[in-house]
Amino acid sequence: MEDSILKIPILPVELVTEILSRLPVKTLLTFRSVSKSWLALISSLDFIKNHLRISANNKDYAQHRLLLRYKCILKDCYLRSLLCNSVMEVSRLDCPVTDQHKTFWSVVGSVNGLICLTGGEKALCIWNPSIRKYKTFPDFITDWMVRIVYGFGYDEFNDDYKVVRCAYNYGDRPRFDIKVYSLKDDSWRSIRYRPPNGMRFWGSGNFVNGKVHWANNIGPDRDKGWNIICIN
C-alpha cells in the first residue's frame, strides 16, 4: 500500500517562487489557501513587485488587458485575444463603487492593474479588480470651482501611486488649485503653480514616461493655442 502512494517532491523555494510568479493574479489568490508559507510568499512585497515586472515584460501579452467602457459598464479583455482571435472575448468588471453610487463613472487612468475612477468630477475611487479591493475618497466640494480634472500615475522612485487633482475656474476672478494624493502616505499635498489666465484642461491626464500630461488651451476656443502641460 505504501509503495502505491505518490510522493510529491519538496521543491526548492526559489523554484516555487519562479513558477508562481508567472501565474495570473486570480490563480495566485486561490493558491494563498494552499499553505501558510505560500500565503506569506504570495503576499510579500518582493513577490508582488517581481510578479508585476514579469507580467509587464511578457512579450506574448499574456497578462495584458484592455479596459473598455460602454455607458456606465466597465469591461475588459485580454490584449492577446484582441490581437490573435477572430472574436474578442470580453468580460464585465463588477465594480462595487458603480453599483453603490448611481452616478456616471469615467476612467481617469490605469497603472499596473489599478484603475482610477471619477464620478461626476467630485467623487473619486482607486480600484484593484484583481483582488476586488477599492478605496473611495470624500467628495471634493468647494464654493468657487467650475471644473475639476484628474490624472493618475505611478511614482517608480518612491514606489507610490498618485492622483493629481486640478480644480480651476476662469471667470472674473480666476483661481487654480492643484493637489496630489499619495496612496502610500494616504495624504494630499498642494502644488504651487500659477497658470496663464483662462487656461483650460480637457479630459483626464495621460500618464506617459513617469509624468501626467494634459492637453490645454487658453480661452474657450478649442481650435487655437493648444499646449501640453505635465506634472511629475
C-alpha positions in Angstrom: 0.0 0.0 0.0 2.8 2.4 0.9 4.5 1.8 -2.4 1.4 2.9 -4.3 1.3 6.3 -2.7 2.6 9.1 -4.9 5.2 11.1 -3.1 5.2 14.8 -4.0 8.8 16.1 -4.1 9.6 19.1 -2.0 10.7 21.8 -4.4 13.2 24.5 -3.6 11.7 27.8 -2.5 13.4 29.5 -5.4 11.8 27.2 -8.0 8.3 27.6 -6.4 8.7 31.3 -6.5 9.7 31.3 -10.1 6.7 29.1 -11.0 4.2 31.1 -9.0 5.5 34.5 -10.3 4.3 33.5 -13.8 0.7 32.7 -12.9 -2.3 35.0 -13.3 -3.4 37.1 -10.2 -6.7 35.2 -9.8 -4.9 31.9 -9.7 -2.5 33.3 -7.1 -5.4 34.4 -4.9 -6.6 30.8 -4.9 -3.2 29.4 -4.1 -2.9 31.6 -1.0 -5.0 28.9 0.7 -2.6 26.1 0.0 -0.3 26.7 3.0 0.9 29.4 5.3 4.2 29.5 3.5 2.5 30.1 0.2 0.3 32.8 1.7 3.4 34.6 3.1 5.2 34.3 -0.2 2.4 35.5 -2.4 1.6 38.4 0.0 5.2 39.6 0.2 6.2 42.9 -1.3 9.2 41.4 -3.2 7.0 38.7 -4.8 4.4 41.3 -5.8 7.0 43.5 -7.4 8.6 40.6 -9.2 5.2 39.3 -10.5 4.4 42.8 -11.8 7.8 43.0 -13.6 7.4 39.6 -15.3 3.8 40.4 -16.4 4.7 43.8 -17.8 7.7 42.4 -19.7 5.8 39.4 -21.2 6.3 39.6 -25.0 3.2 37.5 -25.6 1.0 39.9 -23.8 -0.3 37.0 -21.8 -1.4 39.2 -18.8 -2.0 42.5 -20.6 -5.7 43.5 -20.6 -7.6 46.2 -22.4 -10.1 48.2 -20.4 -13.4 49.2 -22.1 -16.3 51.3 -21.0 -19.7 51.4 -22.5 -22.0 53.9 -20.9 -21.7 53.1 -17.1 -20.5 49.5 -17.7 -16.8 48.6 -17.4 -15.5 45.6 -19.4 -12.1 44.1 -20.1 -10.4 41.7 -22.5 -7.0 40.1 -22.8 -4.9 42.0 -25.3 -3.8 38.7 -26.8 -7.5 37.9 -27.5 -7.8 41.2 -29.4 -4.7 40.6 -31.5 -4.9 36.9 -32.1 -8.5 35.8 -32.1 -11.1 36.4 -34.7 -13.7 37.0 -32.0 -12.7 39.1 -29.0 -13.5 37.6 -25.6 -14.9 40.4 -23.3 -15.9 40.1 -19.7 -17.7 42.5 -17.5 -16.0 44.1 -14.5 -18.3 44.2 -11.5 -17.1 47.4 -9.8 -18.7 47.8 -6.3 -18.5 51.5 -6.5 -20.5 51.9 -9.6 -23.2 49.7 -8.2 -23.4 51.5 -4.9 -23.4 55.1 -6.2 -25.8 55.6 -9.1 -23.7 58.2 -11.0 -21.8 58.3 -14.3 -18.3 57.0 -13.6 -15.5 57.5 -16.0 -12.0 56.1 -16.1 -9.2 58.5 -15.2 -6.4 56.1 -15.9 -5.0 52.6 -15.2 -1.5 51.7 -14.0 -0.1 48.3 -13.1 -3.6 46.8 -12.7 -5.0 49.7 -10.5 -7.9 51.7 -12.0 -8.7 55.2 -11.0 -12.4 56.2 -11.5 -14.2 59.5 -11.1 -17.9 60.1 -10.8 -19.3 63.5 -11.6 -16.0 65.3 -11.1 -16.3 65.2 -7.3 -16.3 61.5 -6.5 -13.1 59.6 -6.7 -12.1 55.9 -6.4 -9.0 53.7 -6.8 -9.9 50.1 -7.6 -8.0 46.8 -7.9 -10.3 44.5 -9.8 -7.9 41.5 -9.5 -8.2 41.3 -5.7 -11.6 43.1 -5.5 -10.5 45.9 -3.2 -11.1 49.6 -3.6 -10.6 52.9 -1.9 -13.0 55.8 -2.1 -12.5 59.4 -1.2 -14.8 62.1 0.3 -16.4 64.2 -2.3 -14.4 67.3 -3.2 -16.6 70.3 -2.5 -15.7 74.0 -2.8 -17.8 77.1 -3.5 -15.6 78.5 -6.2 -14.5 75.8 -8.6 -16.1 75.4 -12.1 -14.2 72.4 -13.3 -12.1 69.5 -11.9 -9.8 67.2 -13.9 -7.8 64.3 -12.6 -4.7 62.3 -13.5 -3.4 59.0 -12.2 0.2 57.8 -12.3 2.9 55.8 -10.6 6.0 57.2 -8.9 8.6 54.5 -9.6 11.3 56.1 -7.5 9.1 56.1 -4.4 7.0 53.0 -5.4 3.9 55.0 -4.9 0.6 55.5 -6.8 -0.6 59.1 -7.0 -3.7 61.0 -8.1 -3.4 64.6 -9.4 -6.4 66.8 -9.0 -6.7 70.2 -10.7 -9.6 72.4 -9.8 -10.0 75.8 -11.5 -12.3 78.4 -12.8 -11.8 81.1 -15.4 -14.2 83.9 -14.5 -13.6 87.5 -13.5 -11.5 86.2 -10.5 -9.8 83.1 -11.8 -8.5 80.5 -9.3 -6.4 77.4 -9.7 -5.7 74.6 -7.2 -3.5 71.5 -7.7 -3.3 68.7 -5.2 -1.5 65.4 -5.3 -2.7 62.4 -3.4 -0.2 59.7 -2.3 -1.6 56.2 -1.9 1.4 55.1 0.2 1.0 58.0 2.7 -2.8 58.3 2.3 -2.5 62.1 2.2 -2.9 65.1 -0.1 -0.4 67.9 -0.7 -0.6 71.1 -2.6 1.5 72.1 -5.6 2.3 75.7 -6.3 1.5 76.6 -9.9 0.1 79.8 -11.4 -1.1 79.1 -15.0 -1.9 81.8 -17.5 -5.4 83.3 -17.0 -8.0 81.5 -19.0 -6.1 78.1 -19.2 -8.5 75.2 -19.6 -7.8 71.5 -19.2 -9.6 69.0 -21.4 -10.2 65.5 -20.2 -8.3 63.3 -17.8 -4.5 63.4 -17.7 -2.5 60.8 -19.6 0.4 59.0 -17.7 3.4 58.7 -20.0 7.1 58.3 -19.1 6.5 58.9 -15.4 4.5 62.1 -15.8 0.9 63.0 -16.1 0.1 65.1 -19.2 -2.9 67.2 -20.1 -4.0 68.9 -23.3 -4.9 72.5 -22.6 -5.5 75.8 -24.2 -6.2 79.5 -23.4 -9.7 80.7 -23.7 -12.9 79.0 -24.8 -11.9 78.4 -28.5 -10.6 74.8 -28.8 -9.2 75.5 -32.3 -6.5 77.9 -31.1 -3.5 77.8 -28.8 -3.2 74.1 -27.8 -0.5 73.2 -25.3 0.6 70.2 -23.2 1.3 70.6 -19.5 2.8 67.8 -17.4 3.2 67.1 -13.7 5.8 64.6 -12.5 
